[in-house]
Every structure is written in structure tokens, then in C-alpha cells.
């Protein structure tokens, strides 16, 4: 960036592959939320330091009604990157949810 050298560690290809599979599951009609969550769990297993992956995982957990799990994922994302706007938005939406109460449960037909 400009005259500054910026270095970031390379993403683990397994995390990237699982994230791509999660995006495909989310993009299906209807979204395959259980499959997306399975892939996001794999992604976070391979890359525990990516706030975006933890935020996405929390969003899917919330959509599946797994509020407590979503809170844990949200907390992990914010611990990694407190200024990350999507993680902050997820945390704000979780404050309105009682523990264990589903927001919207979407199931495949």
C-alpha cells in the first residue's frame, strides 16, 4: 500500500475450499443451511483466526436457531477483530435474542 509493504499470511486452502462450499450451499434455492454450517465448521477448524469465517458461521447458526452457538461464534469473531462491522452487526442482533430461542428456522423440503 503506497510505499508500505503489507504482508498477510496465506489462507489455508482447506478453509477456503470449505468456505466456497458453504457459499454454494447458501446460494442454493432454498439455502441449504445445515450443509453451509457443516462447511463453515470445517473452515473454522482449518483457520481459527479469520473473523469473517466466524461471523459467517454465527450468522448461519442464528438462522438455524442455534442462538447460543451463534453467540460463541460472534464472540470469537469480535475477539479476533473487534472493529469488524459484520461481526458487530451479528453481536447486536444476538443481543435481542433470548438464549436458546430460535430466530428463524429454515429447513430443506
C-alpha positions, 0 to 999 in steps of 0.5 A, a space after each residue: 500500500 503506497 510505499 508500505 509493504 503489507 504482508 498477510 499470511 496465506 489462507 489455508 486452502 482447506 478453509 477456503 475450499 470449505 468456505 466456497 462450499 458453504 457459499 454454494 450451499 447458501 446460494 442454493 434455492 432454498 439455502 441449504 443451511 445445515 450443509 453451509 454450517 457443516 462447511 463453515 465448521 470445517 473452515 473454522 477448524 482449518 483457520 481459527 483466526 479469520 473473523 469473517 469465517 466466524 461471523 459467517 458461521 454465527 450468522 448461519 447458526 442464528 438462522 438455524 436457531 442455534 442462538 447460543 452457538 451463534 453467540 460463541 461464534 460472534 464472540 470469537 469473531 469480535 475477539 479476533 477483530 473487534 472493529 469488524 462491522 459484520 461481526 458487530 452487526 451479528 453481536 447486536 442482533 444476538 443481543 435481542 435474542 433470548 438464549 436458546 430461542 430460535 430466530 428463524 428456522 429454515 429447513 430443506 423440503 
